Amino acid sequence: MSLERDEFHDFLRSRGPYPLEAYEFLQQGLQHTVHRLSQTSAASSSEPFRGGHISGQQLCFGLRDLAISRYGFLAPVVLRHWGVDRTMDFGTMVYTLIEAGLMSRNERDCLEDFASVFEFDEAFSQRELTNSIGRG
């Protein structure tokens, strides 16, 4: 499926409540997650991550980390403003981009990989935000 810019915006609008900024954040979060996994595997004795496939769960945690790094204590406010208040929202956006041909999946991937990866209220609690800010 190849879509022109206006068609793509119409396509996204027809697929749910998420604004274009949320999809842009998702794409940036994918890059952030791949980079983070590459650094983590390089620093450990485990098999190196070569920029291959990442799981829905890994992406959710990467998006959480990026949101906190970028927006600090406002991270949950920004995500809610975009209509994102659970990890399944990330999955819905990912599968919209897969349908548009802008992301790919393998045969083991499914939308349910994004179900309840973490609870937003806990992941973005004041305690978690305080512990995470500055670690980035």
N, CA, C and O atoms as CSV, one atom per row, in Angstrom:
chain,resi,resn,atom,element,x,y,z
A,1,MET,N,N,0.850,-1.171,0.000
A,1,MET,CA,C,0.000,0.000,0.000
A,1,MET,C,C,0.894,1.232,0.000
A,1,MET,O,O,1.688,1.424,0.921
A,2,SER,N,N,0.771,2.056,-1.015
A,2,SER,CA,C,1.545,3.283,-1.099
A,2,SER,C,C,0.582,4.462,-1.043
A,2,SER,O,O,-0.342,4.567,-1.849
A,3,LEU,N,N,0.814,5.335,-0.087
A,3,LEU,CA,C,-0.109,6.446,0.117
A,3,LEU,C,C,0.610,7.777,-0.055
A,3,LEU,O,O,1.742,7.945,0.399
A,4,GLU,N,N,-0.050,8.710,-0.707
A,4,GLU,CA,C,0.446,10.085,-0.783
A,4,GLU,C,C,0.229,10.731,0.579
A,4,GLU,O,O,-0.507,10.203,1.413
A,5,ARG,N,N,0.874,11.879,0.803
A,5,ARG,CA,C,0.823,12.541,2.114
A,5,ARG,C,C,-0.608,12.802,2.596
A,5,ARG,O,O,-0.949,12.433,3.720
A,6,ASP,N,N,-1.448,13.428,1.773
A,6,ASP,CA,C,-2.828,13.715,2.181
A,6,ASP,C,C,-3.612,12.429,2.400
A,6,ASP,O,O,-4.399,12.324,3.340
A,7,GLU,N,N,-3.393,11.458,1.528
A,7,GLU,CA,C,-4.061,10.166,1.687
A,7,GLU,C,C,-3.619,9.504,2.984
A,7,GLU,O,O,-4.423,8.882,3.679
A,8,PHE,N,N,-2.325,9.643,3.307
A,8,PHE,CA,C,-1.802,9.052,4.528
A,8,PHE,C,C,-2.454,9.685,5.757
A,8,PHE,O,O,-2.851,8.976,6.682
A,9,HIS,N,N,-2.565,11.001,5.772
A,9,HIS,CA,C,-3.220,11.682,6.904
A,9,HIS,C,C,-4.675,11.241,7.018
A,9,HIS,O,O,-5.157,10.997,8.124
A,10,ASP,N,N,-5.376,11.135,5.902
A,10,ASP,CA,C,-6.758,10.648,5.917
A,10,ASP,C,C,-6.814,9.213,6.433
A,10,ASP,O,O,-7.697,8.850,7.211
A,11,PHE,N,N,-5.853,8.405,5.985
A,11,PHE,CA,C,-5.771,7.017,6.422
A,11,PHE,C,C,-5.608,6.951,7.940
A,11,PHE,O,O,-6.311,6.188,8.604
A,12,LEU,N,N,-4.690,7.742,8.495
A,12,LEU,CA,C,-4.470,7.737,9.938
A,12,LEU,C,C,-5.707,8.207,10.693
A,12,LEU,O,O,-6.088,7.615,11.703
A,13,ARG,N,N,-6.330,9.269,10.200
A,13,ARG,CA,C,-7.538,9.788,10.863
A,13,ARG,C,C,-8.656,8.754,10.871
A,13,ARG,O,O,-9.435,8.683,11.822
A,14,SER,N,N,-8.735,7.958,9.819
A,14,SER,CA,C,-9.804,6.955,9.735
A,14,SER,C,C,-9.544,5.762,10.648
A,14,SER,O,O,-10.451,4.967,10.896
A,15,ARG,N,N,-8.316,5.627,11.150
A,15,ARG,CA,C,-7.947,4.465,11.954
A,15,ARG,C,C,-7.989,4.707,13.452
A,15,ARG,O,O,-7.699,3.791,14.221
A,16,GLY,N,N,-8.333,5.882,13.882
A,16,GLY,CA,C,-8.402,6.076,15.318
A,16,GLY,C,C,-8.159,7.495,15.745
A,16,GLY,O,O,-7.997,8.398,14.924
A,17,PRO,N,N,-8.136,7.675,17.050
A,17,PRO,CA,C,-8.107,9.020,17.615
A,17,PRO,C,C,-6.726,9.648,17.717
A,17,PRO,O,O,-6.601,10.771,18.205
A,18,TYR,N,N,-5.703,8.963,17.275
A,18,TYR,CA,C,-4.345,9.438,17.522
A,18,TYR,C,C,-3.910,10.475,16.492
A,18,TYR,O,O,-4.077,10.268,15.290
A,19,PRO,N,N,-3.352,11.589,16.961
A,19,PRO,CA,C,-2.886,12.628,16.029
A,19,PRO,C,C,-1.560,12.232,15.382
A,19,PRO,O,O,-0.879,11.310,15.830
A,20,LEU,N,N,-1.224,12.940,14.339
A,20,LEU,CA,C,0.014,12.686,13.610
A,20,LEU,C,C,1.230,12.749,14.541
A,20,LEU,O,O,2.172,11.976,14.369
A,21,GLU,N,N,1.224,13.652,15.517
A,21,GLU,CA,C,2.345,13.776,16.455
A,21,GLU,C,C,2.580,12.477,17.224
A,21,GLU,O,O,3.722,12.130,17.528
A,22,ALA,N,N,1.513,11.767,17.535
A,22,ALA,CA,C,1.658,10.496,18.244
A,22,ALA,C,C,2.359,9.463,17.362
A,22,ALA,O,O,3.195,8.697,17.841
A,23,TYR,N,N,2.017,9.446,16.071
A,23,TYR,CA,C,2.671,8.522,15.141
A,23,TYR,C,C,4.136,8.904,14.929
A,23,TYR,O,O,4.997,8.032,14.809
A,24,GLU,N,N,4.414,10.194,14.883
A,24,GLU,CA,C,5.804,10.643,14.752
A,24,GLU,C,C,6.609,10.229,15.984
A,24,GLU,O,O,7.751,9.784,15.868
A,25,PHE,N,N,6.007,10.378,17.157
A,25,PHE,CA,C,6.654,9.954,18.395
A,25,PHE,C,C,6.905,8.442,18.367
A,25,PHE,O,O,7.963,7.979,18.792
A,26,LEU,N,N,5.947,7.689,17.873
A,26,LEU,CA,C,6.095,6.238,17.778
A,26,LEU,C,C,7.285,5.869,16.898
A,26,LEU,O,O,8.077,4.998,17.259
A,27,GLN,N,N,7.413,6.519,15.754
A,27,GLN,CA,C,8.536,6.255,14.853
A,27,GLN,C,C,9.862,6.618,15.537
A,27,GLN,O,O,10.833,5.869,15.432
A,28,GLN,N,N,9.908,7.743,16.225
A,28,GLN,CA,C,11.114,8.146,16.948
A,28,GLN,C,C,11.404,7.167,18.087
A,28,GLN,O,O,12.559,6.857,18.378
A,29,GLY,N,N,10.346,6.692,18.717
A,29,GLY,CA,C,10.494,5.713,19.794
A,29,GLY,C,C,11.055,4.396,19.302
A,29,GLY,O,O,11.805,3.733,20.018
A,30,LEU,N,N,10.703,4.012,18.098
A,30,LEU,CA,C,11.261,2.799,17.511
A,30,LEU,C,C,12.774,2.964,17.344
A,30,LEU,O,O,13.545,2.077,17.711
A,31,GLN,N,N,13.188,4.097,16.791
A,31,GLN,CA,C,14.629,4.358,16.628
A,31,GLN,C,C,15.332,4.396,17.989
A,31,GLN,O,O,16.417,3.838,18.150
A,32,HIS,N,N,14.712,5.050,18.952
A,32,HIS,CA,C,15.260,5.141,20.309
A,32,HIS,C,C,15.436,3.744,20.907
A,32,HIS,O,O,16.469,3.453,21.511
A,33,THR,N,N,14.452,2.897,20.745
A,33,THR,CA,C,14.484,1.551,21.317
A,33,THR,C,C,15.574,0.708,20.670
A,33,THR,O,O,16.309,0.007,21.364
A,34,VAL,N,N,15.682,0.770,19.353
A,34,VAL,CA,C,16.737,0.029,18.652
A,34,VAL,C,C,18.109,0.501,19.133
A,34,VAL,O,O,18.991,-0.317,19.395
A,35,HIS,N,N,18.288,1.812,19.249
A,35,HIS,CA,C,19.562,2.365,19.715
A,35,HIS,C,C,19.867,1.899,21.136
A,35,HIS,O,O,20.987,1.481,21.429
A,36,ARG,N,N,18.876,1.971,22.011
A,36,ARG,CA,C,19.051,1.566,23.411
A,36,ARG,C,C,19.400,0.087,23.509
A,36,ARG,O,O,20.289,-0.291,24.272
A,37,LEU,N,N,18.710,-0.749,22.745
A,37,LEU,CA,C,18.997,-2.186,22.772
A,37,LEU,C,C,20.390,-2.478,22.227
A,37,LEU,O,O,21.075,-3.374,22.720
A,38,SER,N,N,20.808,-1.736,21.224
A,38,SER,CA,C,22.155,-1.906,20.669
A,38,SER,C,C,23.205,-1.562,21.709
A,38,SER,O,O,24.197,-2.277,21.852
A,39,GLN,N,N,22.994,-0.472,22.435
A,39,GLN,CA,C,23.945,-0.059,23.472
A,39,GLN,C,C,23.971,-1.062,24.617
A,39,GLN,O,O,25.038,-1.401,25.129
A,40,THR,N,N,22.797,-1.534,25.018
A,40,THR,CA,C,22.702,-2.475,26.132
A,40,THR,C,C,23.405,-3.778,25.800
A,40,THR,O,O,24.145,-4.312,26.626
A,41,SER,N,N,23.181,-4.297,24.596
A,41,SER,CA,C,23.808,-5.571,24.237
A,41,SER,C,C,25.308,-5.407,24.040
A,41,SER,O,O,26.064,-6.340,24.309
A,42,ALA,N,N,25.756,-4.248,23.578
A,42,ALA,CA,C,27.191,-4.011,23.411
A,42,ALA,C,C,27.894,-3.967,24.761
A,42,ALA,O,O,29.057,-4.357,24.869
A,43,ALA,N,N,27.196,-3.495,25.789
A,43,ALA,CA,C,27.785,-3.367,27.117
A,43,ALA,C,C,27.712,-4.664,27.919
A,43,ALA,O,O,28.357,-4.785,28.960
A,44,SER,N,N,26.933,-5.631,27.446
A,44,SER,CA,C,26.795,-6.890,28.171
A,44,SER,C,C,27.509,-8.006,27.421
A,44,SER,O,O,28.012,-7.813,26.314
A,45,SER,N,N,27.541,-9.145,28.034
A,45,SER,CA,C,28.196,-10.286,27.397
A,45,SER,C,C,27.213,-11.107,26.564
A,45,SER,O,O,27.568,-12.167,26.049
A,46,SER,N,N,26.000,-10.628,26.435
A,46,SER,CA,C,24.994,-11.369,25.688
A,46,SER,C,C,25.198,-11.214,24.182
A,46,SER,O,O,26.047,-10.445,23.730
A,47,GLU,N,N,24.429,-11.935,23.445
A,47,GLU,CA,C,24.454,-11.866,21.977
A,47,GLU,C,C,24.201,-10.418,21.554
A,47,GLU,O,O,23.242,-9.813,22.032
A,48,PRO,N,N,25.014,-9.852,20.689
A,48,PRO,CA,C,24.812,-8.458,20.285
A,48,PRO,C,C,23.518,-8.261,19.504
A,48,PRO,O,O,23.120,-9.101,18.696
A,49,PHE,N,N,22.885,-7.143,19.767
A,49,PHE,CA,C,21.686,-6.760,19.026
A,49,PHE,C,C,22.148,-6.071,17.755
A,49,PHE,O,O,22.901,-5.099,17.817
A,50,ARG,N,N,21.716,-6.555,16.622
A,50,ARG,CA,C,22.188,-6.026,15.346
A,50,ARG,C,C,21.127,-5.201,14.626
A,50,ARG,O,O,21.097,-5.167,13.395
A,51,GLY,N,N,20.277,-4.550,15.369
A,51,GLY,CA,C,19.267,-3.706,14.743
A,51,GLY,C,C,18.145,-4.493,14.115
A,51,GLY,O,O,17.446,-3.993,13.234
A,52,GLY,N,N,17.969,-5.704,14.556
A,52,GLY,CA,C,16.915,-6.553,14.011
A,52,GLY,C,C,15.567,-6.269,14.622
A,52,GLY,O,O,15.266,-5.143,15.017
A,53,HIS,N,N,14.781,-7.283,14.691
A,53,HIS,CA,C,13.404,-7.179,15.160
A,53,HIS,C,C,13.345,-6.883,16.658
A,53,HIS,O,O,14.131,-7.421,17.437
A,54,ILE,N,N,12.418,-6.036,17.044
A,54,ILE,CA,C,12.147,-5.816,18.467
A,54,ILE,C,C,10.710,-6.222,18.752
A,54,ILE,O,O,9.847,-6.166,17.875
A,55,SER,N,N,10.472,-6.624,19.969
A,55,SER,CA,C,9.129,-7.083,20.349
A,55,SER,C,C,8.232,-5.901,20.708
A,55,SER,O,O,8.703,-4.783,20.920
A,56,GLY,N,N,6.953,-6.168,20.772
A,56,GLY,CA,C,6.000,-5.152,21.206
A,56,GLY,C,C,6.292,-4.676,22.618
A,56,GLY,O,O,6.166,-3.491,22.927
A,57,GLN,N,N,6.684,-5.613,23.471
A,57,GLN,CA,C,7.004,-5.251,24.846
A,57,GLN,C,C,8.239,-4.347,24.897
A,57,GLN,O,O,8.250,-3.349,25.617
A,58,GLN,N,N,9.269,-4.695,24.139
A,58,GLN,CA,C,10.475,-3.857,24.109
A,58,GLN,C,C,10.142,-2.457,23.607
A,58,GLN,O,O,10.639,-1.466,24.143
A,59,LEU,N,N,9.304,-2.375,22.578
A,59,LEU,CA,C,8.923,-1.070,22.044
A,59,LEU,C,C,8.155,-0.260,23.083
A,59,LEU,O,O,8.392,0.940,23.222
A,60,CYS,N,N,7.248,-0.889,23.808
A,60,CYS,CA,C,6.488,-0.165,24.834
A,60,CYS,C,C,7.409,0.442,25.883
A,60,CYS,O,O,7.235,1.599,26.265
A,61,PHE,N,N,8.386,-0.325,26.353
A,61,PHE,CA,C,9.314,0.205,27.348
A,61,PHE,C,C,10.199,1.292,26.750
A,61,PHE,O,O,10.519,2.270,27.424
A,62,GLY,N,N,10.590,1.131,25.507
A,62,GLY,CA,C,11.371,2.172,24.846
A,62,GLY,C,C,10.586,3.458,24.691
A,62,GLY,O,O,11.131,4.547,24.866
A,63,LEU,N,N,9.301,3.340,24.361
A,63,LEU,CA,C,8.438,4.517,24.239
A,63,LEU,C,C,8.251,5.190,25.595
A,63,LEU,O,O,8.244,6.417,25.688
A,64,ARG,N,N,8.102,4.394,26.631
A,64,ARG,CA,C,7.993,4.954,27.981
A,64,ARG,C,C,9.250,5.750,28.315
A,64,ARG,O,O,9.168,6.888,28.777
A,65,ASP,N,N,10.420,5.139,28.078
A,65,ASP,CA,C,11.681,5.816,28.388
A,65,ASP,C,C,11.845,7.104,27.584
A,65,ASP,O,O,12.275,8.126,28.119
A,66,LEU,N,N,11.499,7.050,26.293
A,66,LEU,CA,C,11.620,8.245,25.460
A,66,LEU,C,C,10.671,9.342,25.931
A,66,LEU,O,O,11.048,10.513,25.974
A,67,ALA,N,N,9.454,8.971,26.280
A,67,ALA,CA,C,8.485,9.971,26.757
A,67,ALA,C,C,9.003,10.666,28.007
A,67,ALA,O,O,8.901,11.887,28.132
A,68,ILE,N,N,9.553,9.896,28.926
A,68,ILE,CA,C,10.076,10.489,30.156
A,68,ILE,C,C,11.299,11.348,29.859
A,68,ILE,O,O,11.443,12.444,30.400
A,69,SER,N,N,12.166,10.851,29.007
A,69,SER,CA,C,13.369,11.613,28.647
A,69,SER,C,C,13.012,12.928,27.967
A,69,SER,O,O,13.617,13.964,28.243
A,70,ARG,N,N,12.037,12.879,27.085
A,70,ARG,CA,C,11.684,14.061,26.296
A,70,ARG,C,C,10.771,15.022,27.054
A,70,ARG,O,O,10.954,16.237,26.974
A,71,TYR,N,N,9.797,14.496,27.783
A,71,TYR,CA,C,8.764,15.351,28.378
A,71,TYR,C,C,8.811,15.422,29.907
A,71,TYR,O,O,8.062,16.190,30.510
A,72,GLY,N,N,9.674,14.639,30.531
A,72,GLY,CA,C,9.810,14.673,31.980
A,72,GLY,C,C,8.496,14.393,32.694
A,72,GLY,O,O,7.773,13.458,32.352
A,73,PHE,N,N,8.200,15.222,33.694
A,73,PHE,CA,C,6.984,15.023,34.480
A,73,PHE,C,C,5.709,15.218,33.657
A,73,PHE,O,O,4.629,14.817,34.091
A,74,LEU,N,N,5.823,15.821,32.492
A,74,LEU,CA,C,4.657,16.020,31.626
A,74,LEU,C,C,4.394,14.832,30.699
A,74,LEU,O,O,3.426,14.852,29.939
A,75,ALA,N,N,5.237,13.802,30.749
A,75,ALA,CA,C,5.087,12.654,29.849
A,75,ALA,C,C,3.670,12.068,29.858
A,75,ALA,O,O,3.096,11.879,28.785
A,76,PRO,N,N,3.091,11.777,31.015
A,76,PRO,CA,C,1.742,11.200,30.968
A,76,PRO,C,C,0.692,12.178,30.438
A,76,PRO,O,O,-0.299,11.760,29.840
A,77,VAL,N,N,0.905,13.465,30.654
A,77,VAL,CA,C,-0.024,14.484,30.157
A,77,VAL,C,C,0.025,14.531,28.629
A,77,VAL,O,O,-1.013,14.571,27.969
A,78,VAL,N,N,1.237,14.525,28.076
A,78,VAL,CA,C,1.399,14.558,26.616
A,78,VAL,C,C,0.773,13.312,25.991
A,78,VAL,O,O,0.023,13.410,25.020
A,79,LEU,N,N,1.083,12.151,26.546
A,79,LEU,CA,C,0.533,10.911,25.984
A,79,LEU,C,C,-0.997,10.903,26.057
A,79,LEU,O,O,-1.661,10.525,25.092
A,80,ARG,N,N,-1.550,11.315,27.188
A,80,ARG,CA,C,-3.021,11.364,27.300
A,80,ARG,C,C,-3.627,12.362,26.315
A,80,ARG,O,O,-4.699,12.125,25.757
A,81,HIS,N,N,-2.929,13.483,26.107
A,81,HIS,CA,C,-3.391,14.476,25.136
A,81,HIS,C,C,-3.514,13.853,23.744
A,81,HIS,O,O,-4.399,14.219,22.971
A,82,TRP,N,N,-2.632,12.920,23.433
A,82,TRP,CA,C,-2.665,12.205,22.154
A,82,TRP,C,C,-3.642,11.041,22.157
A,82,TRP,O,O,-3.805,10.374,21.134
A,83,GLY,N,N,-4.301,10.779,23.291
A,83,GLY,CA,C,-5.226,9.651,23.371
A,83,GLY,C,C,-4.548,8.336,23.701
A,83,GLY,O,O,-5.120,7.265,23.498
A,84,VAL,N,N,-3.330,8.418,24.208
A,84,VAL,CA,C,-2.558,7.221,24.551
A,84,VAL,C,C,-2.534,7.102,26.067
A,84,VAL,O,O,-1.896,7.902,26.752
A,85,ASP,N,N,-3.236,6.092,26.591
A,85,ASP,CA,C,-3.231,5.909,28.038
A,85,ASP,C,C,-3.109,4.449,28.443
A,85,ASP,O,O,-3.376,4.090,29.590
A,86,ARG,N,N,-2.708,3.618,27.506
A,86,ARG,CA,C,-2.418,2.210,27.794
A,86,ARG,C,C,-1.507,1.682,26.691
A,86,ARG,O,O,-1.450,2.245,25.598
A,87,THR,N,N,-0.804,0.609,26.983
A,87,THR,CA,C,0.160,0.089,26.015
A,87,THR,C,C,-0.520,-0.433,24.749
A,87,THR,O,O,0.098,-0.457,23.685
A,88,MET,N,N,-1.761,-0.844,24.849
A,88,MET,CA,C,-2.477,-1.308,23.658
A,88,MET,C,C,-2.650,-0.173,22.645
A,88,MET,O,O,-2.753,-0.437,21.447
A,89,ASP,N,N,-2.682,1.084,23.100
A,89,ASP,CA,C,-2.737,2.209,22.166
A,89,ASP,C,C,-1.486,2.233,21.295
A,89,ASP,O,O,-1.570,2.508,20.098
A,90,PHE,N,N,-0.318,1.945,21.891
A,90,PHE,CA,C,0.901,1.842,21.085
A,90,PHE,C,C,0.740,0.756,20.028
A,90,PHE,O,O,1.107,0.947,18.869
A,91,GLY,N,N,0.192,-0.379,20.436
A,91,GLY,CA,C,-0.007,-1.481,19.507
A,91,GLY,C,C,-0.960,-1.137,18.380
A,91,GLY,O,O,-0.725,-1.502,17.228
A,92,THR,N,N,-2.025,-0.443,18.706
A,92,THR,CA,C,-2.984,-0.030,17.681
A,92,THR,C,C,-2.303,0.867,16.648
A,92,THR,O,O,-2.526,0.726,15.446
A,93,MET,N,N,-1.475,1.786,17.127
A,93,MET,CA,C,-0.754,2.663,16.194
A,93,MET,C,C,0.252,1.871,15.366
A,93,MET,O,O,0.377,2.103,14.163
A,94,VAL,N,N,0.967,0.942,15.990
A,94,VAL,CA,C,1.934,0.120,15.254
A,94,VAL,C,C,1.221,-0.643,14.143
A,94,VAL,O,O,1.689,-0.658,13.004
A,95,TYR,N,N,0.109,-1.268,14.458
A,95,TYR,CA,C,-0.586,-2.064,13.446
A,95,TYR,C,C,-1.225,-1.193,12.365
A,95,TYR,O,O,-1.423,-1.654,11.241
A,96,THR,N,N,-1.545,0.047,12.686
A,96,THR,CA,C,-1.981,0.992,11.657
A,96,THR,C,C,-0.829,1.280,10.699
A,96,THR,O,O,-1.026,1.325,9.485
A,97,LEU,N,N,0.371,1.475,11.242
A,97,LEU,CA,C,1.539,1.736,10.391
A,97,LEU,C,C,1.939,0.493,9.596
A,97,LEU,O,O,2.426,0.607,8.471
A,98,ILE,N,N,1.741,-0.669,10.161
A,98,ILE,CA,C,1.991,-1.912,9.415
A,98,ILE,C,C,1.032,-1.991,8.233
A,98,ILE,O,O,1.436,-2.316,7.116
A,99,GLU,N,N,-0.235,-1.695,8.486
A,99,GLU,CA,C,-1.246,-1.708,7.420
A,99,GLU,C,C,-0.903,-0.708,6.318
A,99,GLU,O,O,-1.173,-0.950,5.142
A,100,ALA,N,N,-0.302,0.422,6.713
A,100,ALA,CA,C,0.077,1.448,5.727
A,100,ALA,C,C,1.390,1.112,5.025
A,100,ALA,O,O,1.803,1.823,4.109
A,101,GLY,N,N,2.045,0.033,5.450
A,101,GLY,CA,C,3.306,-0.358,4.832
A,101,GLY,C,C,4.505,0.404,5.359
A,101,GLY,O,O,5.565,0.385,4.734
A,102,LEU,N,N,4.367,1.075,6.496
A,102,LEU,CA,C,5.449,1.881,7.049
A,102,LEU,C,C,6.214,1.189,8.173
A,102,LEU,O,O,7.263,1.669,8.603
A,103,MET,N,N,5.697,0.084,8.638
A,103,MET,CA,C,6.377,-0.767,9.611
A,103,MET,C,C,6.143,-2.195,9.161
A,103,MET,O,O,5.270,-2.472,8.339
A,104,SER,N,N,6.940,-3.095,9.717
A,104,SER,CA,C,6.762,-4.497,9.359
A,104,SER,C,C,6.631,-5.340,10.616
A,104,SER,O,O,6.909,-4.890,11.728
A,105,ARG,N,N,6.207,-6.550,10.410
A,105,ARG,CA,C,6.057,-7.495,11.507
A,105,ARG,C,C,6.528,-8.842,11.020
A,105,ARG,O,O,6.647,-9.073,9.817
A,106,ASN,N,N,6.797,-9.739,11.967
A,106,ASN,CA,C,7.083,-11.107,11.565
A,106,ASN,C,C,5.916,-11.996,11.956
A,106,ASN,O,O,4.950,-11.537,12.565
A,107,GLU,N,N,6.009,-13.256,11.607
A,107,GLU,CA,C,4.869,-14.158,11.797
A,107,GLU,C,C,4.537,-14.401,13.269
A,107,GLU,O,O,3.426,-14.834,13.576
A,108,ARG,N,N,5.461,-14.138,14.178
A,108,ARG,CA,C,5.193,-14.337,15.607
A,108,ARG,C,C,4.542,-13.121,16.259
A,108,ARG,O,O,4.021,-13.233,17.369
A,109,ASP,N,N,4.558,-11.974,15.606
A,109,ASP,CA,C,4.002,-10.745,16.175
A,109,ASP,C,C,2.486,-10.750,16.121
A,109,ASP,O,O,1.878,-11.279,15.190
A,110,CYS,N,N,1.888,-10.148,17.143
A,110,CYS,CA,C,0.439,-9.944,17.125
A,110,CYS,C,C,0.112,-8.725,17.985
A,110,CYS,O,O,0.910,-8.305,18.822
A,111,LEU,N,N,-1.056,-8.179,17.764
A,111,LEU,CA,C,-1.490,-6.992,18.494
A,111,LEU,C,C,-1.493,-7.235,20.005
A,111,LEU,O,O,-1.213,-6.322,20.782
A,112,GLU,N,N,-1.803,-8.448,20.414
A,112,GLU,CA,C,-1.869,-8.766,21.845
A,112,GLU,C,C,-0.520,-8.638,22.541
A,112,GLU,O,O,-0.464,-8.597,23.770
A,113,ASP,N,N,0.579,-8.575,21.768
A,113,ASP,CA,C,1.903,-8.356,22.364
A,113,ASP,C,C,1.967,-7.034,23.113
A,113,ASP,O,O,2.835,-6.842,23.966
A,114,PHE,N,N,1.055,-6.123,22.799
A,114,PHE,CA,C,1.038,-4.797,23.409
A,114,PHE,C,C,0.057,-4.697,24.585
A,114,PHE,O,O,-0.042,-3.649,25.223
A,115,ALA,N,N,-0.654,-5.766,24.863
A,115,ALA,CA,C,-1.681,-5.736,25.911
A,115,ALA,C,C,-1.047,-5.734,27.297
A,115,ALA,O,O,-0.266,-6.625,27.630
A,116,SER,N,N,-1.379,-4.753,28.084
A,116,SER,CA,C,-0.992,-4.686,29.504
A,116,SER,C,C,0.493,-4.922,29.741
A,116,SER,O,O,0.864,-5.637,30.672
A,117,VAL,N,N,1.340,-4.334,28.915
A,117,VAL,CA,C,2.781,-4.461,29.123
A,117,VAL,C,C,3.154,-3.790,30.439
A,117,VAL,O,O,3.967,-4.313,31.201
A,118,PHE,N,N,2.568,-2.650,30.696
A,118,PHE,CA,C,2.666,-1.989,31.990
A,118,PHE,C,C,1.431,-1.124,32.156
A,118,PHE,O,O,0.753,-0.782,31.187
A,119,GLU,N,N,1.153,-0.776,33.404
A,119,GLU,CA,C,0.048,0.118,33.708
A,119,GLU,C,C,0.564,1.552,33.675
A,119,GLU,O,O,1.561,1.868,34.325
A,120,PHE,N,N,-0.102,2.412,32.929
A,120,PHE,CA,C,0.352,3.792,32.792
A,120,PHE,C,C,0.409,4.515,34.126
A,120,PHE,O,O,1.354,5.259,34.388
A,121,ASP,N,N,-0.595,4.306,34.972
A,121,ASP,CA,C,-0.607,5.009,36.259
A,121,ASP,C,C,0.623,4.667,37.086
A,121,ASP,O,O,1.154,5.524,37.791
A,122,GLU,N,N,1.075,3.429,37.005
A,122,GLU,CA,C,2.262,3.017,37.742
A,122,GLU,C,C,3.544,3.457,37.031
A,122,GLU,O,O,4.455,3.990,37.663
A,123,ALA,N,N,3.612,3.233,35.717
A,123,ALA,CA,C,4.818,3.541,34.948
A,123,ALA,C,C,5.128,5.038,34.923
A,123,ALA,O,O,6.285,5.442,34.809
A,124,PHE,N,N,4.074,5.856,35.030
A,124,PHE,CA,C,4.263,7.306,34.992
A,124,PHE,C,C,3.872,7.953,36.321
A,124,PHE,O,O,3.477,9.118,36.361
A,125,SER,N,N,3.984,7.190,37.400
A,125,SER,CA,C,3.694,7.748,38.726
A,125,SER,C,C,4.781,8.760,39.096
A,125,SER,O,O,5.870,8.752,38.521
A,126,GLN,N,N,4.479,9.611,40.041
A,126,GLN,CA,C,5.460,10.611,40.480
A,126,GLN,C,C,6.752,9.937,40.945
A,126,GLN,O,O,7.846,10.431,40.670
A,127,ARG,N,N,6.627,8.822,41.641
A,127,ARG,CA,C,7.806,8.102,42.128
A,127,ARG,C,C,8.652,7.596,40.968
A,127,ARG,O,O,9.870,7.771,40.969
A,128,GLU,N,N,8.019,6.969,39.977
A,128,GLU,CA,C,8.758,6.441,38.823
A,128,GLU,C,C,9.385,7.570,38.002
A,128,GLU,O,O,10.526,7.468,37.551
A,129,LEU,N,N,8.627,8.634,37.819
A,129,LEU,CA,C,9.162,9.775,37.064
A,129,LEU,C,C,10.370,10.379,37.778
A,129,LEU,O,O,11.382,10.687,37.147
A,130,THR,N,N,10.260,10.545,39.079
A,130,THR,CA,C,11.378,11.093,39.846
A,130,THR,C,C,12.597,10.194,39.750
A,130,THR,O,O,13.715,10.686,39.603
A,131,ASN,N,N,12.396,8.869,39.832
A,131,ASN,CA,C,13.508,7.928,39.744
A,131,ASN,C,C,14.124,7.889,38.349
A,131,ASN,O,O,15.321,7.641,38.210
A,132,SER,N,N,13.317,8.132,37.311
A,132,SER,CA,C,13.782,7.999,35.933
A,132,SER,C,C,14.414,9.269,35.363
A,132,SER,O,O,15.314,9.191,34.528
A,133,ILE,N,N,13.958,10.412,35.799
A,133,ILE,CA,C,14.455,11.671,35.222
A,133,ILE,C,C,15.913,11.862,35.613
A,133,ILE,O,O,16.282,11.768,36.783
A,134,GLY,N,N,16.722,12.130,34.610
A,134,GLY,CA,C,18.139,12.312,34.841
A,134,GLY,C,C,18.965,11.066,34.612
A,134,GLY,O,O,20.190,11.144,34.519
A,135,ARG,N,N,18.298,9.886,34.517
A,135,ARG,CA,C,19.008,8.642,34.249
A,135,ARG,C,C,19.349,8.494,32.787
A,135,ARG,O,O,20.392,7.951,32.422
A,136,GLY,N,N,18.413,9.008,31.923
A,136,GLY,CA,C,18.369,8.850,30.521
A,136,GLY,C,C,19.559,8.726,29.754
A,136,GLY,O,O,19.495,8.589,28.532
